[in-house]
Amino acid sequence: MSQPPAPHDDDRDDLARAEAQLADLRQQVMILEGRCQVAEAQLRPLADRQVRDMQERLSLALALDDPDALSQTLAQLTARVERAAEDDRQVRGALEARLRQGADDLRVSAERDQALAQLAACRDQAAQREAAFLSSTSWRVTAPLRAVMRALRR
């Protein structure tokens, strides 16, 4: 009859199995750590790109002064910024045209005011000449002669 194994032998067998399992687990952990490092290396550029995209979205959202813009894609935001820039160029062009028209109107108005001032000066000068002429001695001396001539013409 065989003797049952000594408890000490059972413990050794259990220890050997546990060490083998531990070695297998260590090897699996090393494999998983390697996979994690590979995955981390693959994910890092994607995460960096996502961070850059979010930063660009944030800057565009701030430029557009629209907090809802963060939910839009970068292409949509870029299109919005380009449309806003085009609208800005059109508004600037219209404002510049209106400014030029206003400057032309101002120039014409200044020329008109200058012409009116010259006309008023000429009118005043003519009135002064007329007053000087009517108050002159020769005009007063010839007044009776002019009255006779008017009466004869009638």
PyRosetta script that sets phi, psi and omega in degrees:
from pyrosetta import init, pose_from_sequence

init()
pose = pose_from_sequence("MSQPPAPHDDDRDDLARAEAQLADLRQQVMILEGRCQVAEAQLRPLADRQVRDMQERLSLALALDDPDALSQTLAQLTARVERAAEDDRQVRGALEARLRQGADDLRVSAERDQALAQLAACRDQAAQREAAFLSSTSWRVTAPLRAVMRALRR")
pose.set_psi(1, 140.2)
pose.set_omega(1, -177.6)
pose.set_phi(2, -86.0)
pose.set_psi(2, 150.2)
pose.set_omega(2, -177.9)
pose.set_phi(3, -91.0)
pose.set_psi(3, 143.4)
pose.set_omega(3, 177.4)
pose.set_phi(4, -64.1)
pose.set_psi(4, 146.3)
pose.set_omega(4, -178.1)
pose.set_phi(5, -61.3)
pose.set_psi(5, 147.5)
pose.set_omega(5, 179.6)
pose.set_phi(6, -67.4)
pose.set_psi(6, 145.5)
pose.set_omega(6, -178.7)
pose.set_phi(7, -57.4)
pose.set_psi(7, -27.5)
pose.set_omega(7, -178.1)
pose.set_phi(8, -69.3)
pose.set_psi(8, -36.0)
pose.set_omega(8, 178.3)
pose.set_phi(9, -67.9)
pose.set_psi(9, -37.7)
pose.set_omega(9, 177.9)
pose.set_phi(10, -63.8)
pose.set_psi(10, -40.5)
pose.set_omega(10, 179.4)
pose.set_phi(11, -64.6)
pose.set_psi(11, -36.9)
pose.set_omega(11, 179.7)
pose.set_phi(12, -67.6)
pose.set_psi(12, -42.3)
pose.set_omega(12, 177.9)
pose.set_phi(13, -62.3)
pose.set_psi(13, -44.2)
pose.set_omega(13, 178.6)
pose.set_phi(14, -61.9)
pose.set_psi(14, -40.8)
pose.set_omega(14, 180.0)
pose.set_phi(15, -65.7)
pose.set_psi(15, -40.8)
pose.set_omega(15, 179.3)
pose.set_phi(16, -64.9)
pose.set_psi(16, -42.8)
pose.set_omega(16, 178.1)
pose.set_phi(17, -64.6)
pose.set_psi(17, -41.8)
pose.set_omega(17, 179.9)
pose.set_phi(18, -64.7)
pose.set_psi(18, -40.0)
pose.set_omega(18, 178.6)
pose.set_phi(19, -67.2)
pose.set_psi(19, -37.3)
pose.set_omega(19, 178.0)
pose.set_phi(20, -65.8)
pose.set_psi(20, -43.1)
pose.set_omega(20, 178.3)
pose.set_phi(21, -64.3)
pose.set_psi(21, -39.8)
pose.set_omega(21, 179.0)
pose.set_phi(22, -64.0)
pose.set_psi(22, -41.1)
pose.set_omega(22, 178.3)
pose.set_phi(23, -64.3)
pose.set_psi(23, -42.2)
pose.set_omega(23, 177.0)
pose.set_phi(24, -62.3)
pose.set_psi(24, -43.9)
pose.set_omega(24, -179.9)
pose.set_phi(25, -64.6)
pose.set_psi(25, -39.6)
pose.set_omega(25, 178.3)
pose.set_phi(26, -63.3)
pose.set_psi(26, -40.6)
pose.set_omega(26, 179.0)
pose.set_phi(27, -65.3)
pose.set_psi(27, -41.5)
pose.set_omega(27, 178.0)
pose.set_phi(28, -64.2)
pose.set_psi(28, -39.4)
pose.set_omega(28, 178.2)
pose.set_phi(29, -63.6)
pose.set_psi(29, -41.8)
pose.set_omega(29, 179.3)
pose.set_phi(30, -63.5)
pose.set_psi(30, -42.7)
pose.set_omega(30, 178.0)
pose.set_phi(31, -62.0)
pose.set_psi(31, -45.3)
pose.set_omega(31, 179.9)
pose.set_phi(32, -65.7)
pose.set_psi(32, -38.0)
pose.set_omega(32, 176.7)
pose.set_phi(33, -63.2)
pose.set_psi(33, -40.1)
pose.set_omega(33, 176.9)
pose.set_phi(34, -62.1)
pose.set_psi(34, -44.7)
pose.set_omega(34, 178.4)
pose.set_phi(35, -63.0)
pose.set_psi(35, -40.1)
pose.set_omega(35, 178.6)
pose.set_phi(36, -63.0)
pose.set_psi(36, -40.6)
pose.set_omega(36, 179.3)
pose.set_phi(37, -65.1)
pose.set_psi(37, -40.5)
pose.set_omega(37, 177.6)
pose.set_phi(38, -64.1)
pose.set_psi(38, -46.3)
pose.set_omega(38, 179.6)
pose.set_phi(39, -62.3)
pose.set_psi(39, -40.4)
pose.set_omega(39, 178.8)
pose.set_phi(40, -63.9)
pose.set_psi(40, -41.7)
pose.set_omega(40, 178.3)
pose.set_phi(41, -64.6)
pose.set_psi(41, -35.3)
pose.set_omega(41, 178.8)
pose.set_phi(42, -75.3)
pose.set_psi(42, -34.1)
pose.set_omega(42, -177.3)
pose.set_phi(43, -79.9)
pose.set_psi(43, -27.4)
pose.set_omega(43, -176.9)
pose.set_phi(44, -56.4)
pose.set_psi(44, -50.7)
pose.set_omega(44, 178.9)
pose.set_phi(45, -62.3)
pose.set_psi(45, -36.8)
pose.set_omega(45, 178.6)
pose.set_phi(46, -64.8)
pose.set_psi(46, -42.3)
pose.set_omega(46, 179.4)
pose.set_phi(47, -66.7)
pose.set_psi(47, -41.1)
pose.set_omega(47, 178.3)
pose.set_phi(48, -62.2)
pose.set_psi(48, -42.7)
pose.set_omega(48, 178.4)
pose.set_phi(49, -63.9)
pose.set_psi(49, -40.1)
pose.set_omega(49, 178.7)
pose.set_phi(50, -64.9)
pose.set_psi(50, -38.0)
pose.set_omega(50, 177.5)
pose.set_phi(51, -64.1)
pose.set_psi(51, -44.3)
pose.set_omega(51, 178.4)
pose.set_phi(52, -61.9)
pose.set_psi(52, -43.3)
pose.set_omega(52, 178.9)
pose.set_phi(53, -60.6)
pose.set_psi(53, -43.2)
pose.set_omega(53, 179.8)
pose.set_phi(54, -65.6)
pose.set_psi(54, -39.1)
pose.set_omega(54, 177.9)
pose.set_phi(55, -63.8)
pose.set_psi(55, -42.2)
pose.set_omega(55, 178.0)
pose.set_phi(56, -65.2)
pose.set_psi(56, -42.0)
pose.set_omega(56, 177.7)
pose.set_phi(57, -60.1)
pose.set_psi(57, -43.4)
pose.set_omega(57, -179.5)
pose.set_phi(58, -63.5)
pose.set_psi(58, -45.0)
pose.set_omega(58, -179.5)
pose.set_phi(59, -65.2)
pose.set_psi(59, -38.5)
pose.set_omega(59, 177.6)
pose.set_phi(60, -69.4)
pose.set_psi(60, -38.1)
pose.set_omega(60, 177.7)
pose.set_phi(61, -63.5)
pose.set_psi(61, -39.7)
pose.set_omega(61, 177.3)
pose.set_phi(62, -67.3)
pose.set_psi(62, -40.0)
pose.set_omega(62, 179.0)
pose.set_phi(63, -64.1)
pose.set_psi(63, -37.0)
pose.set_omega(63, 179.4)
pose.set_phi(64, -83.4)
pose.set_psi(64, -9.0)
pose.set_omega(64, -177.6)
pose.set_phi(65, 55.4)
pose.set_psi(65, 46.9)
pose.set_omega(65, -176.8)
pose.set_phi(66, -138.1)
pose.set_psi(66, 103.4)
pose.set_omega(66, -179.2)
pose.set_phi(67, -64.3)
pose.set_psi(67, -24.2)
pose.set_omega(67, 179.1)
pose.set_phi(68, -73.1)
pose.set_psi(68, -11.9)
pose.set_omega(68, -177.5)
pose.set_phi(69, -66.6)
pose.set_psi(69, -20.2)
pose.set_omega(69, -179.8)
pose.set_phi(70, -63.2)
pose.set_psi(70, -25.3)
pose.set_omega(70, -178.4)
pose.set_phi(71, -83.5)
pose.set_psi(71, -7.1)
pose.set_omega(71, -179.1)
pose.set_phi(72, -88.9)
pose.set_psi(72, 159.8)
pose.set_omega(72, 178.9)
pose.set_phi(73, -76.5)
pose.set_psi(73, 162.9)
pose.set_omega(73, -179.6)
pose.set_phi(74, -61.7)
pose.set_psi(74, -38.7)
pose.set_omega(74, 179.0)
pose.set_phi(75, -63.8)
pose.set_psi(75, -41.6)
pose.set_omega(75, 178.7)
pose.set_phi(76, -64.0)
pose.set_psi(76, -43.6)
pose.set_omega(76, 179.6)
pose.set_phi(77, -64.5)
pose.set_psi(77, -41.9)
pose.set_omega(77, 179.0)
pose.set_phi(78, -62.2)
pose.set_psi(78, -41.6)
pose.set_omega(78, 178.0)
pose.set_phi(79, -63.1)
pose.set_psi(79, -41.6)
pose.set_omega(79, 178.4)
pose.set_phi(80, -62.7)
pose.set_psi(80, -42.3)
pose.set_omega(80, 179.8)
pose.set_phi(81, -65.0)
pose.set_psi(81, -41.1)
pose.set_omega(81, 178.9)
pose.set_phi(82, -64.6)
pose.set_psi(82, -40.9)
pose.set_omega(82, 177.1)
pose.set_phi(83, -63.8)
pose.set_psi(83, -41.9)
pose.set_omega(83, 179.6)
pose.set_phi(84, -64.3)
pose.set_psi(84, -38.7)
pose.set_omega(84, 178.6)
pose.set_phi(85, -66.1)
pose.set_psi(85, -40.7)
pose.set_omega(85, 178.2)
pose.set_phi(86, -65.3)
pose.set_psi(86, -43.3)
pose.set_omega(86, 176.7)
pose.set_phi(87, -60.2)
pose.set_psi(87, -41.1)
pose.set_omega(87, 179.0)
pose.set_phi(88, -62.5)
pose.set_psi(88, -43.0)
pose.set_omega(88, 178.1)
pose.set_phi(89, -62.0)
pose.set_psi(89, -40.9)
pose.set_omega(89, 179.9)
pose.set_phi(90, -66.0)
pose.set_psi(90, -43.3)
pose.set_omega(90, 178.9)
pose.set_phi(91, -63.7)
pose.set_psi(91, -42.3)
pose.set_omega(91, 178.2)
pose.set_phi(92, -61.1)
pose.set_psi(92, -42.7)
pose.set_omega(92, 179.2)
pose.set_phi(93, -61.5)
pose.set_psi(93, -44.4)
pose.set_omega(93, 178.9)
pose.set_phi(94, -64.0)
pose.set_psi(94, -42.2)
pose.set_omega(94, 179.2)
pose.set_phi(95, -65.5)
pose.set_psi(95, -39.3)
pose.set_omega(95, 178.1)
pose.set_phi(96, -64.6)
pose.set_psi(96, -40.1)
pose.set_omega(96, 177.5)
pose.set_phi(97, -63.4)
pose.set_psi(97, -43.2)
pose.set_omega(97, 178.4)
pose.set_phi(98, -65.7)
pose.set_psi(98, -36.4)
pose.set_omega(98, 177.9)
pose.set_phi(99, -64.8)
pose.set_psi(99, -44.6)
pose.set_omega(99, 176.8)
pose.set_phi(100, -61.7)
pose.set_psi(100, -42.7)
pose.set_omega(100, 178.5)
pose.set_phi(101, -62.5)
pose.set_psi(101, -42.1)
pose.set_omega(101, 178.5)
pose.set_phi(102, -63.2)
pose.set_psi(102, -40.0)
pose.set_omega(102, 178.3)
pose.set_phi(103, -65.4)
pose.set_psi(103, -41.1)
pose.set_omega(103, 176.7)
pose.set_phi(104, -63.2)
pose.set_psi(104, -44.4)
pose.set_omega(104, 178.4)
pose.set_phi(105, -61.3)
pose.set_psi(105, -40.1)
pose.set_omega(105, 179.1)
pose.set_phi(106, -65.4)
pose.set_psi(106, -41.7)
pose.set_omega(106, 178.0)
pose.set_phi(107, -63.2)
pose.set_psi(107, -45.8)
pose.set_omega(107, 178.5)
pose.set_phi(108, -62.5)
pose.set_psi(108, -41.5)
pose.set_omega(108, 179.2)
pose.set_phi(109, -63.6)
pose.set_psi(109, -40.7)
pose.set_omega(109, 178.7)
pose.set_phi(110, -65.8)
pose.set_psi(110, -41.3)
pose.set_omega(110, 177.8)
pose.set_phi(111, -63.4)
pose.set_psi(111, -42.0)
pose.set_omega(111, 178.5)
pose.set_phi(112, -63.1)
pose.set_psi(112, -44.3)
pose.set_omega(112, 178.6)
pose.set_phi(113, -62.3)
pose.set_psi(113, -39.2)
pose.set_omega(113, 178.2)
pose.set_phi(114, -65.2)
pose.set_psi(114, -43.5)
pose.set_omega(114, 178.9)
pose.set_phi(115, -63.6)
pose.set_psi(115, -40.9)
pose.set_omega(115, 177.7)
pose.set_phi(116, -64.0)
pose.set_psi(116, -38.9)
pose.set_omega(116, 178.1)
pose.set_phi(117, -65.0)
pose.set_psi(117, -41.1)
pose.set_omega(117, 177.3)
pose.set_phi(118, -65.1)
pose.set_psi(118, -40.7)
pose.set_omega(118, 178.1)
pose.set_phi(119, -62.8)
pose.set_psi(119, -43.8)
pose.set_omega(119, 178.7)
pose.set_phi(120, -63.4)
pose.set_psi(120, -39.9)
pose.set_omega(120, 178.8)
pose.set_phi(121, -64.8)
pose.set_psi(121, -42.2)
pose.set_omega(121, 177.6)
pose.set_phi(122, -63.7)
pose.set_psi(122, -43.3)
pose.set_omega(122, 178.4)
pose.set_phi(123, -60.5)
pose.set_psi(123, -45.1)
pose.set_omega(123, 179.5)
pose.set_phi(124, -63.7)
pose.set_psi(124, -40.6)
pose.set_omega(124, 179.0)
pose.set_phi(125, -65.0)
pose.set_psi(125, -41.4)
pose.set_omega(125, 178.3)
pose.set_phi(126, -65.0)
pose.set_psi(126, -40.3)
pose.set_omega(126, 178.9)
pose.set_phi(127, -64.2)
pose.set_psi(127, -39.1)
pose.set_omega(127, 178.5)
pose.set_phi(128, -66.3)
pose.set_psi(128, -41.1)
pose.set_omega(128, 178.0)
pose.set_phi(129, -63.5)
pose.set_psi(129, -42.4)
pose.set_omega(129, 179.2)
pose.set_phi(130, -62.7)
pose.set_psi(130, -43.6)
pose.set_omega(130, 179.6)
pose.set_phi(131, -64.0)
pose.set_psi(131, -40.3)
pose.set_omega(131, 179.1)
pose.set_phi(132, -66.9)
pose.set_psi(132, -40.5)
pose.set_omega(132, 179.4)
pose.set_phi(133, -64.7)
pose.set_psi(133, -46.1)
pose.set_omega(133, -177.9)
pose.set_phi(134, -68.4)
pose.set_psi(134, -25.9)
pose.set_omega(134, 179.6)
pose.set_phi(135, -94.8)
pose.set_psi(135, 3.2)
pose.set_omega(135, -178.9)
pose.set_phi(136, -73.5)
pose.set_psi(136, 158.5)
pose.set_omega(136, -179.0)
pose.set_phi(137, -66.2)
pose.set_psi(137, -41.3)
pose.set_omega(137, -178.0)
pose.set_phi(138, -64.0)
pose.set_psi(138, -37.3)
pose.set_omega(138, 179.0)
pose.set_phi(139, -66.7)
pose.set_psi(139, -42.0)
pose.set_omega(139, -179.6)
pose.set_phi(140, -69.9)
pose.set_psi(140, -35.0)
pose.set_omega(140, -178.6)
pose.set_phi(141, -70.4)
pose.set_psi(141, -35.8)
pose.set_omega(141, -177.5)
pose.set_phi(142, -88.8)
pose.set_psi(142, 3.2)
pose.set_omega(142, -179.2)
pose.set_phi(143, -59.4)
pose.set_psi(143, -45.9)
pose.set_omega(143, 179.4)
pose.set_phi(144, -62.9)
pose.set_psi(144, -36.9)
pose.set_omega(144, 179.5)
pose.set_phi(145, -65.0)
pose.set_psi(145, -39.5)
pose.set_omega(145, 178.5)
pose.set_phi(146, -67.2)
pose.set_psi(146, -36.4)
pose.set_omega(146, 179.0)
pose.set_phi(147, -65.5)
pose.set_psi(147, -41.0)
pose.set_omega(147, 178.8)
pose.set_phi(148, -65.0)
pose.set_psi(148, -41.7)
pose.set_omega(148, -179.5)
pose.set_phi(149, -64.8)
pose.set_psi(149, -37.3)
pose.set_omega(149, 178.4)
pose.set_phi(150, -66.8)
pose.set_psi(150, -40.3)
pose.set_omega(150, -179.6)
pose.set_phi(151, -66.6)
pose.set_psi(151, -37.5)
pose.set_omega(151, 179.6)
pose.set_phi(152, -69.5)
pose.set_psi(152, -30.6)
pose.set_omega(152, -178.5)
pose.set_phi(153, -73.1)
pose.set_psi(153, -22.6)
pose.set_omega(153, -176.4)
pose.set_phi(154, -81.2)
pose.dump_pdb("model.pdb")
